[in-house]
Amino acid sequence: MVKGRVLIIAGSDPSGGAGLEADQKVLAAHGCYAMTSTTALTVQNTKGVTGVHVIPSDFVGRQVEACLEDVGADVIKTGMLASAETIEVIAKLVTKFNVPTLVIDPVMVSTSGAQLLPHEAIAQLSQHLLPHTTILTPNIPEATLLLTQNGQQVNEIQSVSDVEAMGRKIQQLGPKWVLVKGGHMPFRKDLTVAKTDEEKEIVVDVLVGPEGSVLRVQSPYQKSTSTHGTGCSLASAIAARVAQGADMPTAVRGACRYIEAGIKTAPQLGSGNGPLDHFHSTYTLPFSPGYFVEYLLEHPAVRSVWDEFVYHPFVMALGNGTLPVESFKGYIVQDYLYLIHFSRANALAAYKAKSIGDISRSNEIVSHILHEMKLHINYCNSFGIAEPEIQATQELQACTAYTRYVLDVGQSEDWLALQMALAPCLLGYGAVAKMLHAHADTVRDGNTYWAWIENYNADDYVEAVRLGSELIEKNIRLQSPSRIEELIKIFVHATKMEIGFWEMFPYK
Ligand SMILES: Cc1ncc(COP(=O)(O)O)c(N)n1
């Protein structure tokens, strides 16, 4: 669900690791709505930048206006701004549209050393944008450049306090918050600057804010070349979290953790500085909401088992009327016994349900089963089997196995798992009756079993299938993909039990 509108003003990186492409992935991973205004096209990959094509600033401005005057933005995030003129245009529009939050990543030089903002434009950035900035996210080299360009002396950094002091000085230039990123200057365990690679243990990002507030975010130093676009991604993660309502320290801490995990799980692409994994914590459901049952029945683990159940020779013999009557008698008695336990399982589902609507739904199913059982008794009577005889019949193994499996899932797992164990019966009988109704080999006139087929194709049964599917659809979208796979296994197992049920009786 989309929450938070973010307009990114940045350059494009065709290799997808940095710039607009990275920003949009971050925003997508956070469930935000992303808009873009493109300041420059670049030619680059993990090995470096080999070309920059600057977009005319008035065109960049028109893109910004098109977004703001229509969709609007909760946050604007800027990256590579490419030219002094573009900075001026953006500053004017930010004031005109009064966008509440401005996240500025002062991109100047790429990791590979390419100039992404002309040196002279730092003056425009300081003069026009910093006073409107909610949070500025320089790394230490960028922070140093900003300060020296503004006539300030920068002392060599010896400790975290020096980084904090640097942030404070930049804050004087206008931003409400400044996050000085420590990735370029790892510390030892005792928080003094590491002098050798072996000593690099800890990275500290320092956030300074209003009224003297400070937040230090410490992360373990990761010896990794997968750092292309970390700055862009971090600023976008902050933008996303603020757009969704987080306060700044919470947004910054969460964004730092997001990047830390992105580097840890990086996909190792390219031969230079590779991209992060932006989707390390994103779940994608393999079906669209409302279409789980369709997905389920087409699932590779389900499809053949489902077809074996629905088109079972026992079923086909019901359809063409050739099923031996003794088999049908045996089946209907066992099915009666099955339905007793199927009712218990639905009563258990009522107990496990959390809303009165779902409880009453299970209750309705039990009433429907009672109606179905009366039909079974009528059938039995017509074959000369009286009710006491049915009651006295022993359950066959497949009947016991199936029903107790469903009840065990219900006892040991949650409500939805129980619904998945019940589903093959509910959906399956509907599917069987529908298939037989449409099948060319089905005989209607004079078929002893036609009434059975009609029962499961009748409006009330079709409605029960619809309601049952709706319940599953409503709840399944809230599960994780791995849980969905587990639930599908339960469905497959119960479907195999259905096949076992048909197999109890000779069909020729
Ligand atoms: C379009 C664009 N924007 C920003 C960066 C900086 O990212 P990095 O410092 O990781 O190279 C980049 N390389 N390209």
Ligand as a Chemical Component Dictionary entry (heavy atoms), coordinates in Angstrom:
data_LIG
# 
_chem_comp.id                   LIG 
_chem_comp.type                 NON-POLYMER 
_chem_comp.pdbx_formal_charge   0 
_chem_comp.three_letter_code    LIG 
# 
loop_
_chem_comp_atom.comp_id 
_chem_comp_atom.atom_id 
_chem_comp_atom.alt_atom_id 
_chem_comp_atom.type_symbol 
_chem_comp_atom.charge 
_chem_comp_atom.model_Cartn_x 
_chem_comp_atom.model_Cartn_y 
_chem_comp_atom.model_Cartn_z 
_chem_comp_atom.pdbx_ordinal 
LIG C1 C1 C 0 23.529 9.722  -11.073 1  
LIG C2 C2 C 0 24.406 9.531  -9.889  2  
LIG N1 N1 N 0 24.105 10.094 -8.723  3  
LIG C3 C3 C 0 24.883 9.898  -7.647  4  
LIG C4 C4 C 0 26.001 9.129  -7.717  5  
LIG C5 C5 C 0 26.879 8.968  -6.512  6  
LIG O1 O1 O 0 26.917 7.648  -6.070  7  
LIG P1 P1 P 0 28.304 6.986  -5.709  8  
LIG O2 O2 O 0 29.022 7.924  -4.797  9  
LIG O3 O3 O 0 27.949 5.706  -5.014  10 
LIG O4 O4 O 0 29.033 6.757  -7.000  11 
LIG C6 C6 C 0 26.319 8.538  -8.959  12 
LIG N2 N2 N 0 27.394 7.767  -9.123  13 
LIG N3 N3 N 0 25.495 8.769  -10.021 14 
# 
loop_
_chem_comp_bond.comp_id 
_chem_comp_bond.atom_id_1 
_chem_comp_bond.atom_id_2 
_chem_comp_bond.value_order 
_chem_comp_bond.pdbx_ordinal 
LIG C1 C2 SING 1  
LIG C2 N1 SING 2  
LIG C2 N3 DOUB 3  
LIG N1 C3 DOUB 4  
LIG C3 C4 SING 5  
LIG C4 C5 SING 6  
LIG C4 C6 DOUB 7  
LIG C5 O1 SING 8  
LIG O1 P1 SING 9  
LIG P1 O2 DOUB 10 
LIG P1 O3 SING 11 
LIG P1 O4 SING 12 
LIG C6 N2 SING 13 
LIG C6 N3 SING 14 
# 
